[in-house]
Amino acid sequence: MKDLNMQVYKSLLGILTGEPGTGKSFQVIHKLVPKLIAEGKRVMYLLPSHDRVDEFMEKMVPAKKYVGGKEVRVKRTTTIWRGIRNSCPLYLAYLEQKNNNSMKHFNDCHYQETEPCGGSDSSSSQPMKRIIYSIYNSLYYSEETSEEVAKQLKCIIDAIDSGLPASIVCPVCSRLKIIEQLNISCTYRKQFATEKKLVLTVHDYLTTAYPKEFDVIIADDLSLLKSITLWPPNNLKELLETFMVLLDANRESNELIEVLGTEENLEKLRKVIADARNMKSLGDSLDKVLEAFKEIFGNEWFNRSFRSWYRFIVALARIQLEFLDLEEAKNFFELISFLQWLYYYTIYRKIQPYSRPYLFYLLDLAMEGKEVYLISANFVSQDTIKLLEHLLELYRLENGITEDITYSIEYIEPPDGPKGTVYFYLKVFDNSVTGRYPTKSIVQYKESLDRILTRVK
């Protein structure tokens, strides 16, 4: 086959496609990835689910091979990163108690009695199963666990269950020293300690800061429709109340002044939010807040201020969680989603849900100079290519990009003929750029779009 390094084509996004069973993933992992690693590059390989990650690890990067008829153990240069819900020992122990079936999650997550989290060469000193049993027994069968530790643990578990990200939960858990008090290892944190050249993980890591640590990001079987939905504020008045609490409680904070630039800007924003709370029209309230952000930060208010707001709000949410006030931590974190939603409202001026495809996170990395690849059988269809071009146009609009976003498609021919047939059903978007956001509910709209692919073996 041809050289798979898409930099040859001078394009921002490299796409590898072909009929099902043509060995796209196999050729990438055995031809492209070794070449990239030999060039000194670190590779993140993303798959749709943890089950797929485990299957991929077993098939593509086996821990054992046969030499001269004898089984030989191979030291892997690859590791697995799991999400917090799939590797935090505290949360997994809670699931065991909740489901009253301690073997279920071990089997579901492919954890073995003799193998630590992350693979057979993991740096973890304790098998994952033993760690979870240790927590399970100390929490639900031991009288030695103090009431304070039990409260802290419940708050951390509830925080994970509610969807608060690891960037908030883990630092708080660390400061409270829950892991140390239970005398166990944190397998979630340990998986990041070893810098392997190839990391296998799930698509959800695209929405975190971790891909920035890699030179190459490969997204295998990523649906163009997979996205994060940003909902309009359910109760804007309560949200603005939380915003006001945040501003009032931190009026003397240097960090807040750093975000807003001056004390005058702080007072201006306080007055605007106070006025917006009393407006009867949701649109008028949103427009008033938006005007204040533009006045303080300029028309590019989101790009100029969001990262600063994010760091500041996350720090406040951590403080609230450390005081075991989960509701207030969640309220603060909702402000981040509100600012993200407000950015789309700035562009489209419609009070409705908006979605950001995972593809856009991949493009963000490409724009930062990362080498980015997309592997999918879907691109054998011209309809999928039209959908890609439509999404690229939306990405340009939403990010103020004037130049074209280039991509290259390489087709992999099956070595022994087609292994399967792909049939496509695609509801084509409107021709207009704003066609992604129809007036009817985007959830209903996606019900038809989610049927983009049906595979018949």
VENKANOR-V577083 format. One record per run of one state. SS is the DSSP state (helix for helix, strand for strand, loop for the rest). FROM is the first residue (numbers start at 0). TO is the last residue. If there is no record, write none. Layout:
BEGIN
ss=SS from=FROM to=TO
ss=SS from=FROM to=TO
END
This chain:
BEGIN
ss=loop from=0 to=4
ss=helix from=5 to=8
ss=loop from=9 to=11
ss=strand from=12 to=16
ss=loop from=17 to=22
ss=helix from=23 to=37
ss=loop from=38 to=41
ss=strand from=42 to=46
ss=loop from=47 to=48
ss=helix from=49 to=59
ss=loop from=60 to=62
ss=strand from=63 to=66
ss=loop from=67 to=68
ss=strand from=69 to=72
ss=loop from=73 to=76
ss=strand from=77 to=79
ss=loop from=80 to=82
ss=helix from=83 to=86
ss=loop from=87 to=87
ss=helix from=88 to=98
ss=loop from=99 to=102
ss=helix from=103 to=107
ss=loop from=108 to=110
ss=strand from=111 to=111
ss=loop from=112 to=113
ss=strand from=114 to=114
ss=loop from=115 to=126
ss=helix from=127 to=139
ss=loop from=140 to=145
ss=helix from=146 to=161
ss=loop from=162 to=164
ss=helix from=165 to=175
ss=loop from=176 to=176
ss=helix from=177 to=180
ss=loop from=181 to=185
ss=helix from=186 to=189
ss=loop from=190 to=196
ss=strand from=197 to=201
ss=helix from=202 to=206
ss=loop from=207 to=208
ss=helix from=209 to=212
ss=loop from=213 to=214
ss=strand from=215 to=219
ss=loop from=220 to=225
ss=strand from=226 to=229
ss=loop from=230 to=234
ss=helix from=235 to=248
ss=loop from=249 to=252
ss=helix from=253 to=259
ss=loop from=260 to=261
ss=helix from=262 to=276
ss=loop from=277 to=280
ss=helix from=281 to=296
ss=loop from=297 to=299
ss=helix from=300 to=321
ss=loop from=322 to=324
ss=helix from=325 to=347
ss=loop from=348 to=352
ss=strand from=353 to=356
ss=helix from=357 to=366
ss=loop from=367 to=369
ss=strand from=370 to=374
ss=loop from=375 to=375
ss=helix from=376 to=379
ss=loop from=380 to=380
ss=helix from=381 to=398
ss=loop from=399 to=405
ss=strand from=406 to=410
ss=loop from=411 to=419
ss=strand from=420 to=423
ss=loop from=424 to=431
ss=helix from=432 to=435
ss=loop from=436 to=440
ss=helix from=441 to=448
ss=loop from=449 to=451
ss=strand from=452 to=455
ss=loop from=456 to=456
END
